[in-house]
Amino acid sequence: MQADKRRIQTAVLGGAGSEEPLMLPMESIELGAFRHVHESDTFWCGTLLGGCGGQLTTKLYTDRACHFAHHPDPDGLPHVCGRAARGVNSADHLYVKSAAAAWLADQGEQATFTYIRPGGGPPGSVVDVRWRHGALRVHLDQAVAPVWDDAVEPVLGTMVPVDRDTLVRRWYVHRIRLDSEGTVRRVRIGTEAFARPTEWFALDECDMTERGLSTPAVERIIRSRSTPPPARPATRTDRKSPDAQTRTQVLFRRIEEARAVGSVVVVARVSHALATLDGVDQETRARIDTVLQDARIWLQEQAVARQEMFLRLDDAVADGNVQEARGLLTRVNAIAAHDRTETEAQTAGAAATFLSGVLREQGEAARRLNAAAEVKEEARRRTARQKTQALEQVRTTLRTLRRHGGTMLGTEKRRRVAMLTDLAAKAGDQLSRSETNQIEAWKARVQRERKTPAHVLPAQKEPAPDPTPDRGRNVQQQKGEPRLYQQVARADWYSKTCPRCYAGAGKPCDNDDRVGPGLTRQLPHDERLRRVLHHSDARSRPPRQRREKRSEQPAGGTAARTWHAREVRCPKCQAPPEARCTPNGPHRERIEWAAEFTRKLWG
């Protein structure tokens, strides 16, 4: 199974700042045993891994790689983590530290470790290992170029390149790789030499000598170069002069390369070799003297430049110039790490202390900023939760008012509308335009009902009172005046949106006052009919002729209107008006409902 690069495969044990790494097995069959072994442990997205410091849990899958995952946020939102490296090699620097500490402890040494952060990024590129008798710098990637002429010996990862001249000049270089074994990563050390394949060894097979880190391959390389060459035949002794000439050319090239990279140690060493070189002719000796003179002048210039560099470093620390001090300390450690005077050592130590303090302060500032950002984010999430809860309550209250607002007591209706106003203020921009319009409509409706007597419709304006009113006349409708649904053609009943239940054009009104058993009304609301009448008046429609009155029915209605079974919705099979009941109709319930509906409307 291929590793899922987007998932977290490594974590640390015990806490966010832990240095104890752990790798999760990718196969589901191995995850059960892993959980049993670590049932009392906690896993964290460690800060030394470039993580957020949050707690992790294990995820088991059968169709893809198992992995770690963050615990969900309390508000249900996805967790945000800026960790870039999440693969099996993202904790290699911690495995290197753990293996090196155990290896040196077996040799009676106690080491200190530093994780270098190139460019201020997360640790993991370079690990400095220092102890009483030596130091190593492990380059796990190419973020920091290795420095060869330094007291710290470089150990290169498999992807860090090394040029041919370095291999020839140094005889060999050390490499490091980490192999996965179960839920850990094992460190192996390799030795690479010119024209030789890289040989790999376990860390227990390596040793620290006066030359530095040594492997069995190093011993063989040194023995092969230290063995004296076989005796040459007497007939070839005349080639002594060409050998000296060739060696001189090699030394010339090495001193030029050393001057190009600013290596004072190599220039001094090669100069000494040239000065003691024997077996050369007078012309070559003259060239050697010229090169040595140039080298002496260059070394004097480098000494002056070295003194100026330490003075600038001291001034940068005194002025608190972090950027210049960091750059100068890097140059000092690269080209002036040898034969330091007591003053130079104190200057370099003060600069290192200053930069470590600045780094610590920057870390504290970053933590404070992260804490403030977390507080701000938590406040935003809390506000979002409150808005979401208020929105849900607004929608629930609107549904209740639409369904039961027609039959609800006035005090209860006013209480719900007041609560709706408060919830709308909390929901804020979460409300849609339709919901805002509904809230305003309910507020206006409640205000009208409080100012208007109960027997007067809120949206109907009564004519001026007659000085001699008829005592048998109803305020809502005068005797002999047709009802609203009789004044509007049936084909136009649903031509407008209902301002009461917000039913769209062409859809029946909601049965909010429970007239009949269905979810929709057989007749539209009066507010909807008034809107249709007003629209018709605005367009100056000619008045519609009234239908001739039918004869008085002996039961179930009046001369004005009698409802038949085909004109009402069937309460049993929900067949709409003018549609047949299925499977066998009309149903008895539909006939009884038509008669009951006629009685309810006309008494």
C-alpha angles and dihedrals in degrees: 000000000000118000116255103236093200094060130081111253100169135053141158128248127241104007148358094271096045122130094203106106127205133188122208117227111245097213118083091220090063097043094074092059090044092054091048092052093047099035091125096042131091125219124216139189090239124218089225087061091054090256134139096253093245126140119262135209132199122256120205120207132169098195098048142015118305113237148167119270135189120253109256119259117257091249093053095247118137114269115251116218126167096203109138104186113059105149130104091275096052092097098043093115090058091048089050091052093048094047094045092048092052093045094050092044089059087056092050095254128128113209135196122217132209126189109212116214110207111209092359092289127137118297120261107091103082131020119193114206115192131175137159098282104029152356137224131196113206114204107199093176141006097269092106122036114231120249111217104184096060139100089250113078114223121230111193131212120233092261097049110101125223125194126237095245092057091053091050094046097044096036090223145007130211124239134190134208135173123221123199115240111175108303096343137068119232120213119228126184122213133195118214122190134174112281090000129104118244112265118208128211138177116256090248089062092058129085141189115242136166088277090053129245111015134190132181088263091056091055091053093048093051093047091051092052094042096052110102114243118254119269113275123228116263091241091067100051089101089076093072093100096052090051090055091047091052092048090050091054091050091051091048090054093047093051091050091050092048092051090049092057094037097244106162093180094056093045091052092046094049091045090057090049091051093048092053096041113125134194099047128128126245095263092053090045090054090052090048091052090051092050091047091051091051089047092052091051090048092049090051090051090049090051090054091045089049091053091048091048092055090046090052090048091052091049092048091053091047092050093044093238100160098182096050092043092052093050094046093047090052091052092045092053091046103047106012105043095112130081096001119183120230091259093050091048091051091049093050091046092050090050092050091049091048093050093046089052091050090048090050092050091048089051091051091048090049090050091050091049090048090050091050090047090050091051090049092047091049090051090050091050091048090051090048091051091049091049091049092049091047090050092052091049091048091054092046091050092048091051090050092049092047092052102037105016093101094057099030120113115257095242092050091047092050090048092052093046091050089050088048090055092052092047091049090055090053094045091052114164092005090082119094122228091254093053091048090052091049092052092050090048092053091048091051091046094052090047091052092048091053092052097040126067115253094248093056120080113240097231100037121091114213120222120250112284116267112237088227104036122189109246091212093057119105117225093227096048132007121232113276093014112128118244121254097259087051091053092055123064111247091236089061098046093099099029092107134049112262111246091204106050097012093234109169127241112290094019125105121245122265115260094240096151094048098242099163131352100278130091091243132052124251088219126039121246117274090241089060093048091049089053090052091048092048091050091049091050091049090057090045096238115184110254114265116246114247120246116250113261117255123231118271112275118225092230142005100030151006136263090272099066141346119189119220128205094255091056097059133062113260110246091206106049097013092234108171123237116291090019126111121246116249135261098357119359167260091010119222090239090059093053092047091047092053091053092045091048091053091051093048093051099044105022 
